[in-house]
Amino acid sequence: MNEKEVAEIRRRFRADKSNITRIRGCYVNENREIVSELNQSLTLMSQEESESLLTILKKTLSGTVGKNLIDIEFTTQQVVGSEEHKLLMALRDSALEDEAAVEAFFSRVIESLHMEENYLILLACDKYDVPGYSKDGSKREDSSEVFTYFLCSICPVKQTKPALGYYALENIFRSITADWVVSSPELGFMFPAFDDRSANLYNVLYYTRNIAENNQEFVSAIFNTQAPMPAATQKETFQSVLEETVSEDCSFHVVQAVHQQLSDLIEEHKVNKVPEPLVISKNTVKGMLQSCGVSQPRMEAFEERYDEAFGQQGEISPKNIIDTKQFEVRTPNVTIRVQPGCSNLVETRIIDGRKYIVIRADEGVEVNGVNIHIQ
């Protein structure tokens, strides 16, 4: 799914927009025991409570596509006859009314998920009358398709600390006792995916709040597939591959140029409003290294290590491997952070046999908040 498709589904999670009428849930304690289950009608809840639930569910579709929101694809064999796909289809087709399927799903999640605190599994099913659009871009009144999907959110339930609170209606302060509060989702998914504004039974949109975790046991139990490499691990792996293979050619100039060219790709993709997520291959990076004068043997070494780390056809999002908001130079004692597009103000030099990082400073130099003059 691309950002536009995710945004279209996110807009559904309002009381006046969605067709979600009921929330299924399962409250699990730290010992992985079911404390209680819920099957609650939104129409019987107060407006504040129903909006709070929808807001929590909506957060399962938040974050960056390719980083927090990841497409997981089923094989044809899985779609045809696997137990994991049959279970997801049973949940979706029954609008979460198949009790055996719901219980089986809860069991799979609990067996595979290791959390150090209590948590809540939330399930909600929605039917979206997908509007069609005319050639001139205007929305047609008739719906071209009904997209039926369900969302799973897994939310930690944390205990608050006792505190002193102010009660405005009574104009007094008094103690607030400790209580249990549902936090934002740690992980979850939407099935099926909403690709090309239509149901794609071969894909799941998987959510993880922590980009350093991929929750392999959960992904294996629910989808029976290998979890994608976490975004944070992609960054560390790419940096390691670049450093090890380019070796002596890995100069400040090379890393600076790669960062700048990746930043330019991201900006161009944004300006052109390309709907599909931006990804790069090893050939993209090889072209960048070649433009920096990296030798052919070093580029071949890079290609080999890239294949080992990401696969021969592996593609990664440049947003996962660089920070477009800053360019950082770090030494054991000093860290320099430069605004985007200004990395050319920094360079390396050898003066009298010593290595230096040189920063061009024409004007506006402050030390501890005090403007100084460089003589």
Secondary structure, DSSP 8 states (H G I E B T S, - for coil): --HHHHHHHHTT-STTT----EEEEEEE-TTS-EEEEEEEEGGGS-HHHHHHHHHHHHGGG-S-BTTTEEEEE--HHHHHH-HHHHHHHHHHHTTT--HHHHHHHHHHHHHH---SS-EEEEEEEEEEEEEEE-TTS-EEEEEEEEEEEEEEEEEEEEE---EEEEETTTTEEEEE---EEE---SEEEEESEEETTEEETTEEEEEES-TT---HHHHHHHH-S-----HHHHHHHHHHHHHHHHGGG--HHHHHHHHHHHHHHHHHHHHTT-SS---B-HHHHHHHHHHTT--HHHHHHHHHHHHHHH-TT--B-HHHH--TT-EEEE-SS-EEEE-TT-GGGEEEEEETTEEEEEE---S--EETTEE----
